[in-house]
Amino acid sequence: MPLYPPQKKQIIEAQITQQCSLLADAIESKRSALVEALLRYESFETAENEIMYSFDCLKNISQELEWLSCGKVKLLCSVIPINLPLYSLIIFGVIPGLMADEVIIRPPALMGGILEKIREVLNFKQYMPHIQFIDI
């Protein structure tokens, strides 16, 4: 049973859909810059697939709205795995972050500056201002 009344749930679902669509559009419009950044970390084929899956996940978020619009938590912490930096950011940061007021992500040290470069290319803070990154 949703924590929000149906009317508010519809508003939240529309906001989630719009937010994800805007980020997906940024991924698509910055595709070549993302590929260039990701090539420092992985093969061309992997970068292309990762971009495609990230885009697809965000554009088809409506399939997950029932779960994403049931309520919010104040804080969510996530650890990003070492592979597929863009897709991992979407799956382990952005999507669960849609259910949180604030998100803290701790990327692996071996990832170096790749997540920073991805965030820079996408102007990530514009789309997900509630997501912060920490390095330990």
C-alpha positions in Angstrom: 0.0 0.0 0.0 1.5 3.4 -1.0 2.5 5.8 1.7 1.2 8.7 -0.5 -2.4 9.4 -1.4 -3.2 8.6 -5.0 -3.2 12.2 -6.1 0.2 13.0 -4.6 1.5 9.6 -6.0 0.6 10.7 -9.5 2.5 14.0 -9.1 5.6 12.2 -7.7 5.5 9.7 -10.6 5.3 12.6 -13.1 8.3 14.3 -11.4 10.3 11.0 -11.4 9.5 10.4 -15.1 10.5 14.0 -16.0 13.7 13.9 -14.0 14.8 10.6 -15.5 13.9 11.7 -19.0 16.0 14.9 -18.6 19.0 12.9 -17.5 18.4 10.3 -20.3 18.3 13.2 -22.8 21.6 14.5 -21.4 23.2 11.1 -21.8 22.0 10.9 -25.4 23.1 14.5 -26.3 26.5 14.0 -24.6 27.0 10.5 -26.0 30.3 11.1 -27.8 31.8 12.9 -24.8 30.7 10.1 -22.6 32.2 7.5 -24.9 35.5 9.4 -24.9 35.5 9.6 -21.1 34.5 5.9 -20.7 37.3 4.8 -23.1 39.8 5.7 -20.4 38.2 3.0 -18.3 36.7 0.3 -20.6 36.4 -0.9 -24.2 34.4 0.9 -26.9 31.8 -1.9 -27.0 31.4 -1.8 -23.3 31.0 2.0 -23.3 28.4 1.9 -26.0 26.4 -0.8 -24.3 26.7 1.0 -20.9 25.3 4.2 -22.4 22.5 2.3 -24.2 21.5 0.5 -21.0 21.6 3.7 -18.9 19.5 5.6 -21.4 17.0 2.7 -21.6 16.7 2.4 -17.9 16.0 6.1 -17.4 13.6 6.3 -20.4 11.6 3.2 -19.2 11.4 4.2 -15.6 7.6 4.0 -15.8 7.9 0.2 -15.3 9.3 0.9 -11.8 7.1 3.8 -10.7 5.0 1.7 -8.4 8.0 1.0 -6.2 9.7 4.4 -6.6 6.7 6.5 -5.6 5.6 4.6 -2.5 7.5 6.9 -0.1 10.8 8.6 0.7 13.6 8.1 3.1 15.7 11.0 4.4 19.1 9.5 3.6 20.4 6.8 1.3 24.0 5.6 1.1 25.3 3.6 -1.8 28.6 2.0 -2.8 29.3 1.9 -6.6 30.8 -1.3 -7.9 34.0 -1.2 -9.8 32.6 -2.0 -13.3 30.4 0.0 -15.6 30.7 3.4 -14.0 27.8 5.1 -15.8 25.4 2.3 -15.5 26.4 1.6 -11.9 25.8 5.3 -11.1 22.3 5.0 -12.6 21.4 1.7 -11.0 23.0 2.2 -7.6 22.7 5.9 -7.2 20.1 7.6 -9.4 17.3 5.1 -9.3 17.3 4.4 -5.5 18.0 8.1 -5.0 14.6 8.9 -6.4 13.3 7.6 -3.1 15.6 9.7 -0.9 15.9 13.3 0.1 19.7 13.0 0.1 22.0 10.4 -1.4 25.7 9.8 -0.5 27.7 7.7 -2.9 31.1 6.2 -2.2 32.8 5.1 -5.5 35.7 2.6 -5.4 39.2 4.2 -5.3 40.2 2.2 -8.3 37.7 4.0 -10.4 39.9 7.1 -10.2 38.3 10.2 -11.7 35.9 8.4 -14.1 32.8 9.2 -12.1 33.9 12.8 -11.7 34.4 13.0 -15.5 30.9 11.5 -16.1 29.4 14.0 -13.7 31.2 16.8 -15.4 30.2 15.7 -18.9 26.5 15.3 -17.9 26.4 18.4 -15.7 25.0 15.8 -13.2 24.4 18.2 -10.4 21.8 20.0 -12.5 19.7 16.8 -12.7 20.4 15.2 -9.4 21.4 17.9 -6.9 20.6 15.7 -3.9 23.3 13.2 -4.8 26.7 13.7 -3.2 29.9 11.8 -3.6 32.5 11.0 -1.0 36.0 9.7 -1.3 37.4 7.8 1.6 
